[in-house]
């Protein structure tokens, strides 16, 4: 015998009576012998369909739908759905939005929700030809090859000013000052000389700083120097959310003593970063050194703000001692390892009596420590360390130096 399955009443003895649904009154009635199903099964599905309604456009009221055949164009739905739309005008078309075409400098209609889209009036004010031949050069090196024609490199995107209409156009990083070029504002660092200290590294990196703000650091002498080291380091990279070549840096700051504060998450705005750095407070919450909680915040920032293309993730710890209390050391190592598991690298600048806590810092940093741990006796001496770390990260080709998994 072949395997089989009976969904009704199976009997090898008699033709038992089953039940079937009477669709005129939706009652289960006895079926012919050998047909139907158990009554309890019939009762489960033998139910009248929910009433449906249609909108009477003359009275704007929902009335029961007529039986089939219904008049052409009749729309039937539940009473709730019918009442939501009956008597209400259909939604009008969304207003047109426009975006500046950077090739023709005309406002082209785009789909609603397109990033950078605005009304035609707003677009017209900010979409104009700045007549800047320098804006075609995508890198600092190619830009400064044309300084003879007035080109210079801005570490942030420039804003060309439409003085007559009152709008502004977001340009690139290379902008010129030749006669006839629109006036512009560079919120970062502008250079017609070299791609040196500011914006030297135009790699697509994410960097988060963990900055020790505990009381062992002299508030008036060393704290301003520590902040200036972060400023110097950060400005060695070209800020941005990613240009045509996808090569710009996002940077963020976490600072800590007993409390841990994220001054800014990963941002491509140099102006926002500098403002956050200036607002950092010394000795937040007390005089302990909660390095473990700080490294957790750094790790969380990388996880919360990923991006598809990143040449490197860098965590830079600046401190003058071991985690305190000592229970902060284990989470510091654990979250540093999580950053490494993301493909990131953990650098450390250790200042002061490094020999006393060398094993603690080495455990947090990437290996070998000779590459990722930098030490100095004073914060003043630590200024040169930032330059060395930038050089080790950037070199001539950051992309091939540190790959993100």
PyMOL commands that set and color helices and strands:
alter all, ss='L'
color gray80, all
select helices_A, chain A and resi 39-45+79-85+120-126+133-136+140-144+147-149+222-234+270-278+291-304+328-341+354-356+358-364+369-372+383-394+398-401
alter helices_A, ss='H'
color red, helices_A
select strands_A, chain A and resi 19-22+27-30+53-56+61-64+97-101+106-110+151-154+159-162+167-170+174-176+184-185+190-191+205-212+250-256+260-267+312-319+345-351+373-376
alter strands_A, ss='S'
color yellow, strands_A
deselect
rebuild
show_as cartoon
